[in-house]
């Protein structure tokens, strides 16, 4: 009877190593599910009285924007799942659909911001002209950041370590509106952005645990995003003071 070499018997992984391997394989998929939960929890608080049973029906473009935004979140989940199941061919095929979807997100984001600003000023009368300009500034900067990160992700599609981080950060950028609909976060200036940055910091923590270092993309992108967020906070604060005055 052949004897079994004890060295061939697999040893159980330590909890730390097992956790690092889990993060390495499933972090982006897990984050895509978390992002979906944030979107559902955030917009679920306002979709009823804003879109389904509104006192004043909103412009139709808001429905188009909501559908496209939801499609992007589902697309991010699908692409993360395809990577984890090693369906690279399908991942690349659907990636070209994502290029078109992402481009439409930018165009719709800008158009919807303009239409909704006019709607809230002239129809609902809940926003001043200064407030509308501040809202447009926030949306335009958000779309510019998303478009830049998306373009970089497309350009680096053959380099997975760059590609997936660019897409991850780009999707995080879109979540400030969802975070802003949470009861506490939405009533304190800057907290929706802080929650958005916290998700990105989870990516930083993942790199530290798995790779023992932080990828340079985070070291560049996160400070730039924070500067943009602080500028938006300044614009909103100025608009608020102007309205009070």
C-alpha positions in Angstrom: 0.0 0.0 0.0 1.4 3.4 -0.9 2.0 5.7 1.9 0.7 9.3 1.9 3.3 12.0 2.0 2.4 14.3 4.8 3.7 17.3 2.8 1.0 16.7 0.2 -1.8 17.1 2.7 -3.1 20.6 2.5 -2.9 22.5 5.7 -5.9 24.6 6.7 -5.4 28.3 6.0 -5.1 30.7 8.9 -8.0 33.1 9.3 -5.9 36.1 8.2 -4.7 34.4 5.0 -8.2 33.2 4.2 -9.6 36.7 4.7 -6.9 38.2 2.4 -7.7 35.6 -0.3 -11.4 36.4 0.1 -10.7 40.1 -0.4 -8.5 39.4 -3.3 -11.2 37.4 -5.1 -14.5 38.9 -4.0 -13.9 42.5 -2.9 -15.2 44.2 -6.1 -18.2 42.0 -6.4 -19.0 42.5 -2.7 -18.6 46.3 -3.2 -21.0 46.2 -6.2 -23.6 44.6 -4.0 -23.0 47.2 -1.3 -23.4 50.0 -3.8 -26.7 48.6 -5.0 -27.9 48.5 -1.4 -26.9 52.1 -0.9 -28.8 53.1 -4.1 -31.9 51.2 -3.1 -31.9 52.5 0.5 -31.1 56.1 -0.5 -33.4 56.6 -3.4 -36.1 54.4 -1.9 -36.7 57.1 0.6 -37.7 59.7 -2.0 -38.8 57.8 -5.1 -42.4 57.5 -3.9 -43.3 61.2 -3.5 -40.8 62.5 -6.1 -41.6 60.2 -9.0 -44.4 57.7 -8.3 -46.9 59.9 -6.4 -45.7 63.4 -6.9 -47.8 66.5 -6.2 -46.3 67.9 -9.5 -45.2 65.4 -12.1 -41.5 65.6 -12.7 -40.0 66.0 -16.2 -39.8 62.7 -18.2 -36.0 62.9 -18.4 -35.9 62.1 -14.7 -37.3 58.6 -15.4 -34.8 58.1 -18.2 -31.9 59.2 -15.9 -33.1 56.9 -13.1 -33.4 53.9 -15.5 -29.9 54.6 -16.9 -28.4 55.0 -13.4 -29.9 51.8 -12.2 -28.7 50.0 -15.3 -25.1 51.2 -14.6 -25.3 49.7 -11.1 -26.6 46.4 -12.4 -23.9 46.5 -15.1 -21.2 47.0 -12.5 -22.5 44.0 -10.6 -22.6 41.9 -13.7 -19.1 42.7 -14.8 -17.7 42.0 -11.3 -19.5 38.6 -11.3 -18.2 37.8 -14.7 -14.7 38.4 -13.6 -15.1 36.3 -10.5 -16.5 33.4 -12.6 -13.7 33.8 -15.1 -16.0 34.6 -18.0 -13.5 37.0 -19.5 -14.9 36.8 -23.0 -18.3 37.9 -21.9 -16.8 40.5 -19.6 -15.1 42.1 -22.5 -18.1 41.8 -24.8 -20.4 43.5 -22.2 -17.7 46.0 -21.6 -18.5 47.7 -24.9 -22.1 48.0 -23.9 -20.8 49.7 -20.7 -18.9 52.2 -22.8 -22.1 53.4 -24.4 -24.0 53.2 -21.1 -21.3 55.3 -19.3 -21.3 57.9 -22.1 -25.1 58.2 -21.9 -24.8 58.5 -18.1 -22.6 61.7 -18.6 -24.9 63.2 -21.2 -28.1 62.4 -19.2 -26.5 63.5 -15.9 -25.8 67.0 -17.3 -29.1 67.3 -19.1 -31.1 66.1 -16.1 -29.3 68.5 -13.8 -30.3 71.4 -16.1 -33.9 70.4 -16.5 -34.4 69.6 -12.8 -32.8 72.9 -11.7 -35.3 74.8 -13.8 -38.1 72.5 -12.6 -37.3 73.1 -8.9 -36.9 76.9 -9.4 -39.9 77.7 -11.6 -42.4 74.9 -10.9 -41.8 73.7 -7.4 -40.3 77.0 -6.1 -38.1 75.1 -3.7 -34.8 76.3 -5.0 -33.4 79.8 -5.5 -31.4 80.9 -8.5 -28.2 80.7 -6.4 -29.2 77.3 -5.1 -29.8 76.1 -8.7 -26.4 77.3 -9.7 -24.8 75.5 -6.8 -26.7 72.3 -7.6 -25.6 72.5 -11.3 -22.0 73.1 -10.2 -22.1 70.0 -8.0 -23.7 67.8 -10.8 -21.3 69.1 -13.5 -18.2 68.4 -11.4 -19.6 65.0 -10.5 -20.1 64.1 -14.1 -16.7 65.5 -15.1 -15.1 63.2 -12.5 -17.1 60.2 -13.6 -16.3 60.9 -17.3 -12.6 61.2 -16.6 -12.4 58.0 -14.6 -14.5 56.2 -17.1 -12.3 57.3 -20.0 -9.2 56.2 -18.0 -10.8 52.8 -17.3 -11.5 52.3 -21.0 -8.0 53.4 -22.0 -6.6 50.9 -19.4 -9.0 48.0 -20.2 -6.1 45.7 -21.0 -4.5 46.3 -17.6 -7.0 44.8 -15.1 -5.3 46.3 -12.0 -5.8 49.8 -13.3 -9.1 49.1 -15.1 -11.0 47.8 -12.2 -9.9 50.5 -9.8 -10.9 53.3 -12.2 -14.3 51.8 -12.6 -14.7 51.2 -8.9 -13.9 54.8 -8.1 -16.0 56.1 -10.9 -19.0 54.2 -9.6 -18.4 55.5 -6.1 -18.5 59.1 -7.4 -22.1 58.5 -8.5 -23.3 57.6 -5.0 -23.2 61.0 -3.3 -26.8 61.6 -4.5 -27.9 58.4 -2.9 -26.1 59.1 0.3 -27.6 62.6 0.4 -31.1 61.0 0.7 -30.3 59.3 4.0 -31.8 61.2 7.0 -28.7 62.3 8.8 -26.3 62.4 5.9 -28.6 64.5 3.8 -29.0 67.3 6.3 -25.2 67.9 6.9 -23.1 69.5 4.3 -20.2 67.3 3.2 -21.3 64.1 4.8 -22.6 62.5 1.5 -19.2 63.1 0.1 -17.6 61.7 3.2 -19.6 58.5 2.9 -18.6 58.3 -0.8 -14.9 58.7 0.2 -15.4 56.0 2.9 -16.3 53.5 0.2 -13.2 54.4 -1.8 -11.1 54.1 1.4 -12.4 50.5 1.6 -10.5 50.0 -1.6 -7.4 51.5 0.0 -7.8 49.1 2.9 -8.2 46.2 0.6 -4.9 47.0 -1.1 -3.2 47.3 2.2 -4.4 43.9 3.4 -3.9 42.1 0.1 -0.9 43.8 -1.5 0.7 45.4 1.5 0.7 48.7 -0.3 -1.7 51.3 -1.7 -2.1 51.5 -5.5 -1.0 54.8 -6.9 -4.5 55.4 -8.5 -5.9 55.9 -5.0 -3.1 58.2 -4.0 -3.9 60.4 -7.0 -7.6 60.1 -7.5 -8.8 60.4 -3.9 -7.0 63.7 -3.1 -8.3 65.2 -6.4 -11.8 64.1 -5.6 -11.6 65.6 -2.1 -10.5 69.0 -3.6 -13.4 68.9 -6.0 -15.8 68.0 -3.1 -14.5 70.9 -1.0 -15.0 73.3 -3.9 -18.6 72.1 -4.2 -19.1 72.5 -0.5 -17.8 76.1 -0.8 -20.2 76.9 -3.7 -23.2 75.4 -1.8 -22.2 77.3 1.4 -21.9 80.6 -0.5 -25.3 80.0 -2.2 -26.9 79.3 1.2 -25.5 82.5 2.7 -26.6 84.5 -0.3 -30.1 83.2 0.1 -30.2 84.0 3.8 -28.8 87.4 3.2 
